[in-house]
Amino acid sequence: MDVVAFIVGVVVLVVGLAISIALHEIGHLVPAKRFGVRVGQYMVGFGPTLWSRRRGETEYGVKAIPLGGYISMAGMYPPSPTARAAAAEGGAVSGRAGGGFFATMVQDARAANDETLDGADDDRVFYRLPVYKRVIIMLGGPLMNLVFAIFLMTVVLSGIGVQTVTNTVATVSTCVPAEAGQQCQAGDPPSPAAAAGIQSGDVIVSVDGHEVSDFAAAAALIQGVPGESVPIVVDRGGQTLSLSVTPDTVTRQVVDEDGQTVDTRVGVIGVTGTVEYVRQPIWSGPVAAVENVGAVAGIIVQLPVKVYETAASLVTGAERDPNGPLSIVGAGAIAGEVAATDAPVVNRVAVILSLLASLNIALFVFNLIPLLPLDGGHIAVALWGGIRSWWARIRGRAEPAPIDATKLVPLTFVVVIALIAMTGVLIIADLVNPISLFG
């Protein structure tokens, strides 16, 4: 393995992930500022700050561990009852909640939130925004990941293209060997393609009157007429030639409509197609991204089960599901493997960009789970508050107080611990029993 190329692949993925995180937070930052919310910090990464600079009221920075990011908005939650009472009396907030660990967590969350509030500028807080504006702010991050994934898939499919066996002839077998796999010997009959005069570089235009656009279509028509003379039209350097070829009959194993493997007699003429990158229509990227969203959503719905199966594979040594979840360690290892292969550079770039697109789609789907501290949790809280206000209005009642989401801190704590545990299992599995693209 080329170690330098492996390291380059890992670094490229990490940088790509950092860009994805930065875009995610920009998706929150731009609408928050547009709607007038005070944003104290915009940070990419966690841990010690490597660089930061304050512009206006916001500090922008990069931290050491590129595994996440955040923006700090004023008033993510309404002020606590204690803070409201203290503000009304002109006093200060003090004291801790009694009742144990979770009650203390709730009080600490309220205190931390209250520190972001400024009585003189209290209208510039998140919780006072209309429901739709809060949803737009929280939805902005995941949507940026989806847009970035669509961009990457468009670059791969419409910019680079998809490797396709085209209808341009690459090689023509000179003969039909006496036994499969043998070299041509004197006296062996010429292959049907050679006998018909087909040459390397010919572009197959039609088979038996049916126009073909790729090698698969031509092969399917030829396989369907074993032993029968069939007309083939080729383009040779701009000149159209009409040829006649009689495919040899061979027995191949194919899978029928019932999924059973059966022996079938098919026709072959002894040619191979040229492999080229064929650029797809511009809408192929968005379509592929949306299809990938469904696949990733299916994995995330089963995430606890998938992680359990991964943990079991650590104990039993069983092979992991290649379509199962990965940690950033596993994704980095795959990127390194791809970069270290002997494939053409464009192939390696396409695979790494596709992997990064899949990671962004995973970020999009995962962040929409309606649990705090994920974006979907904040969206759910905002929508529930809107429903409560709507219900109060149609019943002629006073506007209810904003939802105090700090009460959900215990549930948030459980979610965070579960995420940490699942991440730990995946990282260990990716180190001990990794998924490899190349066996």
N, C-alpha and C positions, 0 to 999 in steps of 0.2 A: 504494500500500500504506500502511495505517495503521502508521507506525513505532512509535508508543507501544504499540499492541496487539500488534505483533510482539514487542517487547521483553518485554511482560507474558507472552506465551506461552512465550518462552524461559525466563524466570525461574521460571514455574510448573513447567516440566519439570525444571529444575535442582533446585528445592526438593523436588519429588516424588522425584527420584533420590536426593537426600540422605536423605530419609525412608526410602527403600527400603534404602539402605546401613545406616542406623541400625538398622532392623528386622532386617536380616541379621545384624549383629553382636550384637544382643540375643538372637537365636536361638542364638548360640554362648555368650553371657555367662550367661544364666539357667541352663541345665543345667550349665555349668562350675562356677558357684558352688553350685548344688544338690548337685553331687557332691563338693564340698569342694576343688576346684582353686584355687590362688592365682592371681588375675588382677591383674596389675600395672597394666594400662592398658586403657581402652575408648576408642577414638578413631574419629571419623567424619571421613574425609578424609585427605589426605597433605600434607606440606610444613610450613611454619611453623604453630605452634599459635596459634589466635586466642583460645581460651578453654579453661580447664581448671579442675577442682576435684577435690580428693581427698576421697573418702569411705571411711573405713575403710582397707583396704589397696589400694584401686583408685583410680586417677586417671581421671576422666571428662573428655573434651575434644572440641573441634572444631578441625579444621585447615583451612588455606586452600583446598585443592584438593579439591572434593567428588567425587572420581572413585574412591573406594574407602574402606576402613576396616579396622580390625583390633582384636582384643583380644590382649593379651600374657599367655599362660598359662605358668605355671611348668612346666618339664620337658616341653615339646612332644616332645622326643626323649630317649632314655636318656642318662645321662652318658657321655662318651667314655671309652675305656679308660684314657687318661692321667689323667682326672679321678678315675676309680675307684681307680687305683693311688695317686695322690697323696693321696686321702682316706684310704685304708687306712694310709698311712705318715705321715699327719698333715702332709703338705707341701702346696705350692701347685702349680697347673697353670702350666706355662710352656713356651715354645718353639713353633716352627711346624713344620708338616710339610714334608718335602722332596719333591722329585719334580715340581715345576712348578706351573703356575697352578691346575689343578683340585685338586691335593692341598692347596694352600694354602687354596683356597675351602672344602674339607671341614673343615680344621682350624679356620678362622675360624668356620664355622657351629657346630662343636662347642664352641668357646670361648664364643661368644655364648650358646649354650644352657646351658652349665655355669654361667654367671653367674646364671641364673634359679633354680638349685638351692640349697637351704638344708639342710645336713645335719641341723639340728635339727628341721626341718619337712618331711622328705623324703617323707612319705606324701601330702602335698597336691600331687602333681605329676601331670600329664596321663598320662605314659607308664605309671604304675602302675595306672591304672584298668582295670577289666575291659573286654574288647573292646566289649561292647554299649554301655557308657557312653561310650567314646571315639567310637563311631559316632553315638550320639545327639547328642553335643556338636557334631561336625562336620556332621552332617546338619541340625542345627537352623537354621543360617544359610540354606541354600537353601530349606528348608521354609517359613521366614518369608516369603521372596519369593513362593513359590507361594500361601501363604495371603493375602498382600496383593494378589496378582493376582486371586485369586478374589473378594476383597472388592470390588476396583475393578470387575471385570466384573459383579458382582451389582448394584452401584450403577448401572452403565450400563444393564444389560438389565432389571432388575426395579425400579430406582428411577426412572430416567429413561424407559426404554422404547426400543423400536425403531420408527423411522419406518415406518409401514405405510399403504398405501392401503386405507382401510376400505370397508365396504359402504354408507356414507352418501354419497349423491349430492352432489357439489360443484357441478357445472354441467350444464346440459342444452342441447345444440345446438338452436337453433330451427328449423334447416332442414338440408337436404342440398345444399351448393353444387354448381353445375354442374361445377366443377373443384376438385380438392383444394387446400386452402390459400386459396381465395377467401372473401370475406365473403358473407353471405347477401344475395341480391337478391330483389326483388319477383318473385313467380312461382315461386321455388324451392320444391320440395316440403318439407313439414315433416319433421324427423328422426323416426325410429321412436319414440324416447323421448318427444318432444313430442307426437306423434300419439296415443300411448298414455296421455298425461296424467301422465307421470312428472315430478316437480318437484324442484328443488334442495332438499336437506334430507331427502328421503325416504330411509329405511333399507331396503335391499333384503333381504328376509327369505328368499325362496326364488325359484328359477328352475326352471320346468318340474317343480315338485314336489320339487326338491332344496334343502334348507336351505343357506345360504351364510353364512360368517362374515367374509369379507373380499371386497374388490373383485376380486381375482385369481380367486377361485372363481366369482364371478358372471360375469366376463368369459369364462372358459373355457367355461361352459355356453352362453352366448350365441353365442360364436364357432362352436360346434359345430352350430348350427341356422340357417345362412344361408337367408333367404327363407321360413322356416317360422313360423307363428304359435305363440307360446310364452307360457304364463301366467307372470306375475311377481307376487309378493306383496310389498307394501311397507308399512312402518310410517310413518305421517305424523302426527306429534304424538300418538302413542299410539293412533291409529286404524289398524286393519288394512284395507288395500285390495287387492282382487284385480284386476289389470290384464292386458291382453293386448297383446303387442308382436310385430311382425314385423321381425326384423333385416334391414337392407340387406346385400347381398352385395358384398364387396370382395375384391381379390386382395392377399395379403400374403406376404412372403418369410419362411419359417420354416425352422428347422434340423430335419431328420428324424433318425431313430434312428441312421442311418449317418454323421451329422455333415455331411450335404450340405444346401446351401441350395436350397429348392424353392419354387415359387409355389403358394400354397394359397388356396382360396376360403373366407373366414370371414365370420361375421355380426357386424355392429356396429349399435348403436342410438343412439350420439351422446351418451354421458354420460361424466363423469369422476368419480373417487372423491375423497373427502376424505382428505388426508394428516394422520395423527395419530400421536402417540407411544403405542404400545401396550405396556404393561408385561408382561414375560414372567414365567413361573413362577419361583419363588425358586431352583429348581435349575438354571436356565438359565446363571447365572454360572459355577458349578463345571464344568458340561458344556463351556461355551465355553472355559474356561481349560485343561481337559484336552485338548481338541481342538487348542488353540494350542500346547500342549506338544509334541505330535507334529509340528506344522508347524515349530516352532523347532528341534526336535531334528534334523529333516531338513536344515535350513539349516546347523546347526553341524557335522553329519557331513561336509558338503561345504564347510566353511568355507575350507580352504586353496585349493580350486578356485575358490570364489566370490571370494575376495580376489584371486586371480590374474586372474580375468576383470575385476574392478574395476580392477586396475592396468593391464590391457591397454586398457580403455576410456579411461584417462588419456592413453595414447599415441595411440590411433586416433581419439579423439573420439566413439566410438560411444555410443549411448544405454545407460545403465545399466539393469540388471534392477530393476524397481520392487519386487520381492520379495526382493532381495538384502540383504546385511548393511549396517548403518549404524554410524557412530561416534556418540558423544554429540553431536558437532557437527551431524551430519545429523539426528538425532532432534530436537535443539533447533530447527533451522531449520524442520522440518516443523511442530513445535508453534507456532512463530512464524507460519508461513503460515496455519495453521488459525485462530489467534487474530485474524489480521488480515483474515479474510474478512468478507463482508457477511451471512453466515448468522446466524440467531438464536443468542443466547448459549448456549442449552441444547444446540444442535447442536455448537457449538465445545467446550463443556465435555465432552460425550460423547466426541468424537474424541480430545481430549487425555488423558482418563482411560483410554481404550482403548489409546492409545500407551504410556502409563505402565504399564498392565497387561502389555502385550507386552514391555516392557523388563524387568519383574520376572520374567516367564516365561523370558526369555533368561538372566537372572542365575541362575535356578533350574537350568536345563538346563546352562549353561556350567560352573557351579561343581561339577557332578557328574562332569565329565570326570576319569577316574582318573589324573591327572598332578599331581605337586607343582609349584607351591605351592597348587593349587586344593584345595577341600574334598574333592573326590572322590579326590584323591591321598592325603590323610590317612586317608580311609575305607578305601582299598585297602590301605594299610600296616597299619592296625589289623586288617583282616580276614585279611590274610596272616599276621600274627603269631598270630592266633587259630587259623588252620589248622595252623601249625607246632606250636603247643602241643597241639592236639588229636591230631595225628599222633604226637607224642612220648608222650602219655599212653597211646594204644592200643597202642603198641609197648613200653610199660614203661620208657621212657627218662626221664632227668631233664628238667625244664622248661628249654627253650632260653632263651638270653639274649634280651632284647628286641631287636627289629629296630633297627639303627642306621640310621635314615633319612637321617642326614647324609651317608651315602655316595651318596645320590641327588642331592646338591647339583649336581654337574655337569649331570645331566639337567634338573634344575630350572632351572639357568641357561640352558640351551638353550631350554626352554619359555618362560621369561620374555622372552628376546630375540625369539623368534618372535612372542609376543603383542605386544610393543612394535612390531615391524616391521609386523604386520598392522594394528594400531591406527593407526600412522602412515600406511599406505596409505589406509585408510578415511577418515581425517581430511582428507588431501590431496584425495581424490576428492570428499568432501562439500563442500569449499571450491571446487574447480575445476570439477567435473562433478556437481553435486548432483542427487539425486532430488527431484522436485517432485510434490506431489499434484495440482497444478492446471496442469501443463504449463509 
